Amino acid sequence: MSDSLLMVGKIVNTHGIRGELKILPHTDFPEVRFAPKSKLKVVNPDSGVITDVTVASARPVKQMYVVRFDGYDNINLVEKYKGCELKVTKEESVELPDNEYYFYEIIGCQVVSDEGEELGVIEEILRPGANDVWVVKMPSSKQLLLPVIDDVVLDVDVKSKLVKVHLLEGLL
């Protein structure tokens, strides 16, 4: 079940005594995920226990969100959730514009050069700053770091798990 869940935040601490929690968002859509009446799953990473909750209120505070769940109006009721992850099902994911993808759609894709050479499989996505970098595990057990820019990534087909790229000089 947890493989079909997408992480949208991590509970880092309690806030006050009225059951509010500090959430570090792991989503590009915190205003959607933490809107009142939103359904979330609290997943304990240690035990795997999943608790369904509904957002009662939320507000941004610095780099975090302060969220209160329906039925949890006391610090004693929410303290056990510190360190837990907030997740949603893949079916509840927000529709993305063209040429934008979720990480789970990209990881595992086969990478092929525009000359037909099979380069390997994307195993990780790095976010160093200006653009993402896809880490490709090559058959030679080396890694290829592909910058996600228009000059390099030519075509992404998430349905057939295939990415076509143009290798700029010096990438290999």
C-alpha positions as CSV (number, residue, x, y, z in Angstrom):
1,M,0.0,0.0,0.0
2,S,2.7,2.5,0.9
3,D,4.3,2.0,-2.6
4,S,1.2,3.6,-4.1
5,L,1.4,6.6,-1.7
6,L,3.1,9.9,-2.5
7,M,4.8,11.9,0.2
8,V,3.5,15.5,0.6
9,G,5.0,16.5,3.9
10,K,6.8,15.5,7.1
11,I,5.5,16.3,10.6
12,V,8.5,17.9,12.4
13,N,7.0,19.0,15.7
14,T,4.0,20.2,17.6
15,H,2.9,23.8,17.7
16,G,1.3,25.1,20.8
17,I,-1.1,23.1,23.0
18,R,-4.2,23.0,20.8
19,G,-3.2,20.1,18.6
20,E,-1.4,22.0,15.8
21,L,1.5,20.4,14.0
22,K,4.5,21.9,12.1
23,I,4.7,20.3,8.7
24,L,7.7,20.5,6.3
25,P,6.0,20.4,2.9
26,H,7.4,17.9,0.3
27,T,5.0,19.1,-2.4
28,D,4.8,21.8,-5.1
29,F,1.1,22.2,-4.1
30,P,1.0,22.9,-0.3
31,E,-2.1,25.1,-0.8
32,V,-4.0,22.2,-2.2
33,R,-2.6,19.5,0.1
34,F,-3.2,21.4,3.3
35,A,-6.5,23.1,2.4
36,P,-9.3,22.6,4.9
37,K,-11.2,19.3,4.3
38,S,-8.2,17.7,2.5
39,K,-7.8,14.0,3.2
40,L,-4.2,12.9,4.2
41,K,-2.6,9.7,5.5
42,V,-0.3,9.9,8.4
43,V,2.3,7.2,8.0
44,N,4.6,6.1,10.8
45,P,7.9,5.2,9.1
46,D,9.0,2.9,11.9
47,S,5.8,0.9,12.4
48,G,4.1,1.4,9.0
49,V,0.8,2.3,10.8
50,I,-1.4,4.5,8.6
51,T,-3.9,6.9,10.0
52,D,-6.4,8.8,7.9
53,V,-6.9,12.4,8.8
54,T,-8.8,15.5,7.5
55,V,-7.3,18.9,7.6
56,A,-9.3,21.3,9.8
57,S,-7.0,24.4,9.3
58,A,-3.6,25.3,7.9
59,R,-1.5,28.4,7.6
60,P,2.0,29.0,6.2
61,V,4.7,30.0,8.7
62,K,8.2,30.7,7.3
63,Q,9.2,27.5,5.3
64,M,6.6,25.3,7.0
65,Y,2.8,24.9,7.4
66,V,1.0,24.8,10.8
67,V,-1.8,22.3,10.4
68,R,-4.6,21.1,12.6
69,F,-6.6,17.9,11.9
70,D,-10.3,17.4,12.6
71,G,-10.8,15.7,16.0
72,Y,-7.3,16.5,17.2
73,D,-7.5,19.6,19.4
74,N,-5.0,18.8,22.1
75,I,-1.2,18.4,22.1
76,N,-1.5,15.0,23.8
77,L,-3.4,13.6,20.8
78,V,-0.9,14.7,18.2
79,E,2.5,14.3,19.9
80,K,2.7,10.7,18.8
81,Y,2.8,11.9,15.1
82,K,6.1,13.7,15.4
83,G,8.4,12.3,12.7
84,C,5.6,10.8,10.7
85,E,5.1,11.4,7.0
86,L,2.0,12.8,5.3
87,K,1.0,11.0,2.1
88,V,-1.7,10.8,-0.5
89,T,-2.6,8.1,-3.0
90,K,-1.3,8.4,-6.6
91,E,-4.9,8.8,-7.7
92,E,-5.2,12.0,-5.7
93,S,-2.1,13.5,-7.3
94,V,-2.5,17.0,-8.9
95,E,-2.7,17.0,-12.7
96,L,0.5,18.4,-14.1
97,P,1.0,20.6,-17.1
98,D,2.6,19.2,-20.3
99,N,6.3,18.4,-20.0
100,E,6.2,18.2,-16.2
101,Y,6.4,14.8,-14.4
102,Y,6.3,13.4,-10.9
103,F,9.6,11.8,-9.7
104,Y,7.9,8.3,-9.6
105,E,7.1,8.6,-13.3
106,I,10.7,9.4,-14.2
107,I,12.6,7.0,-12.0
108,G,13.0,3.6,-13.7
109,C,12.8,5.0,-17.3
110,Q,15.1,3.6,-19.9
111,V,17.4,6.3,-21.4
112,V,18.3,6.2,-25.1
113,S,20.5,8.7,-27.0
114,D,19.2,10.4,-30.2
115,E,21.6,8.1,-32.1
116,G,19.8,4.9,-30.7
117,E,22.4,4.0,-28.1
118,E,20.9,2.5,-24.9
119,L,22.5,4.5,-22.0
120,G,20.9,3.0,-18.9
121,V,18.0,3.5,-16.4
122,I,17.2,6.6,-14.3
123,E,17.7,5.7,-10.7
124,E,17.7,9.0,-8.9
125,I,16.8,12.7,-9.3
126,L,19.0,15.4,-7.8
127,R,17.8,19.0,-7.2
128,P,21.0,21.0,-6.9
129,G,19.6,24.4,-8.0
130,A,18.9,25.8,-11.4
131,N,17.6,22.6,-12.9
132,D,17.1,18.9,-11.9
133,V,19.7,16.3,-12.7
134,W,18.7,12.7,-13.6
135,V,21.2,10.1,-12.4
136,V,21.4,7.3,-15.0
137,K,22.8,3.9,-14.0
138,M,24.8,2.7,-17.0
139,P,25.4,-1.0,-17.9
140,S,29.1,-0.4,-17.2
141,S,28.1,0.3,-13.6
142,K,29.1,4.0,-14.1
143,Q,26.7,6.9,-13.5
144,L,25.7,9.4,-16.1
145,L,24.4,12.8,-14.8
146,L,21.9,14.3,-17.2
147,P,20.9,17.9,-16.7
148,V,17.2,18.3,-17.3
149,I,17.3,21.1,-19.9
150,D,15.7,21.4,-23.4
151,D,19.1,20.9,-25.2
152,V,19.6,17.5,-23.5
153,V,16.1,15.9,-22.8
154,L,14.4,15.6,-26.2
155,D,11.4,13.3,-25.4
156,V,9.9,11.8,-22.3
157,D,7.3,9.0,-22.7
158,V,6.3,8.0,-19.2
159,K,3.8,5.4,-20.5
160,S,6.5,3.3,-22.2
161,K,9.1,4.4,-19.6
162,L,11.4,5.8,-22.3
163,V,13.5,9.0,-22.3
164,K,15.3,10.2,-25.5
165,V,18.3,12.5,-24.9
166,H,21.0,14.3,-26.9
167,L,24.4,13.9,-25.3
168,L,26.2,17.2,-25.3
169,E,30.0,17.1,-25.5
170,G,31.5,16.2,-22.2
171,L,28.5,14.5,-20.6
172,L,29.8,11.0,-21.0
